[in-house]
Amino acid sequence: MDIGNKVAIVTGGGSGLGEATAIRLAEGGARVAVVDLNADAANAVAEKIGGEAFAIDIADAQAGEKAVAQIVAELGTPRILVNCAGVGTPMKILGKDGPLALSAFEKVVRINLIGTFNMLRLVADAIARDQEPGDGKQTQGVIINTASVAAFDGQIGQPAYSSSKAGVVGLALPAARELARYGIRVLTIAPGIFLTPMLKILPDEALESLGRSVPFPPRLGEPEEFAKLALHMIDNDMLNGEVVRIDGSIRMAAK
């Protein structure tokens, strides 16, 4: 699908993978809605790329509905959704003070999985209601969700994160199968260790060590490499219902 003049929504678009993807989409001629919980970050990226900013909690049903309705009214029907919003708070099932608080586990799942599904359902509905004319073989919309290699290689300290990302992986095929009748393709990217704001707080020595743990290339991934893959997925109509790892062939150790 050609992204030129298409309306695209990028969640988590205020930084990291989302920001890089929003920039690449805008460079390709898309009209980008930058969605992020951080209003300042969303506004900064939107201003940089000539897009529109929307500061919402993607896991809030009403906030999501209002934002998508506003995007449709102001920009047009979104044909592209890239879900990058997420959190990766480390936590153990059994800590020094006892079992993990259920609320802490629930928060991660709510943002990473429920938030992803919330935006998927709303954008899919908008596309289904506004079908472009064609022969029934043309892509009407593309939805890309972000999982993680932790969905497959979950480490100690990642029970909530791995569970939430495994849920995102499990969403790809049933969503692609159901939404095929509307010409909507659904894909998932599972990144390895990328240089995002969550990692940039680490000292240089720690970042270099993490990079050396990647077989090849022996470095951290760049957000722009994630964005390149997302744009290829949008362009290639035969990609559907698939989960693609982009990780330099790393397989995470137990801890």
C-alpha positions, 0 to 999 in steps of 0.5 A: 500500500502506498503511504502517500497522502494516507492518514497514519496513527502512531502510538508511542509516537513521542519517542523511540520506535514510535518517533522514528516511525512517525518521521518515516511515514511523514517523509513518505507523504503520510498525514501522521497523528502522533499519539502519546501519553506524554503531551509535550513529547507528542507535540514536539514530534508532531511539530517536527513532522507537520502532524497532529498530536493527541495525548491520551491513555491508549488503554482508556476506551473512551479516550481512544474512541474520542481520539480516533473520532477526532482523527477521522473528522480532522484528517480523514479515515486512518489507513495505517496504525503502528502501535509502539506504545508500551512499558517494560517495568522490571519485576519479579513474581516473588520479591523480598516483600512477598509476591508481586502486587497484582496491580503492578502486573495488571498495569503492564498488561493493560498498557501493552496488550489492552492498549494495543487491542483498543487502538486496533479495534477502533482503527479497524472499525474506522477502515471497515466503515469507509472502504475505498473502491477497488476489486476487493484485492487491494489493501484497505488498511495496515495495522502493525503491533509491537511485541518483543523478543521477550514474548519468546525469550522471557527473562527473570524479572519479565513476567508481566512484560513477557506475558503482555508481549506474548499476548500481542503476538497471539493477537496477530493471526486471529486479527488478520484472519477476521479483518481480511474481509475488510482488506485490513492486514495485521502484522507484528514486529518483535524487536530485540534490544533497541536504543530507545529512551528506556535504555539511554538512561544506562551508562555507556559501558552497560550499553556497549555490553548489551550491544556485544550480546547481539550475534550480528551486528554486535550492537543495539538496534536503531529505531530507524531500523524498526521504522524501515521494517514497518514501512516495508510491511505497509508496502508489501501486500503479501505480508499479513498475519505474521510476526517478524523478529528484528533482533540480530539473531539474539536469543535472551538468556534466563537473566 
